[in-house]
Amino acid sequence: LSDGIGLASGYNADITSDFFEIMLKCKKLDKEKELDDFLGSFGRNKYLKPLYVGIAKIDKPKAMAIFAKHKAGYHPISVAAIEKL
């Protein structure tokens, strides 16, 4: 899935998150680096939970590795919520 217009690296977190959610629902990880960067830049559950669930449905070890990489930068409530997933 190629967005062709830069949605994966945009500055509007809501639109970028929506783009990644759609990409993951299509079982695609084409923008893996951009998704990893996004998950490292934002710590809100609003963005994190659906994206980690989507990644885990495709590749659970990858989701766990990305989470471990960015966990220290997340709010403790976000960490606890994602660990429950």
Order of alpha helices (4+ residues) and beta strands (2+ residues): alpha-alpha-alpha-alpha
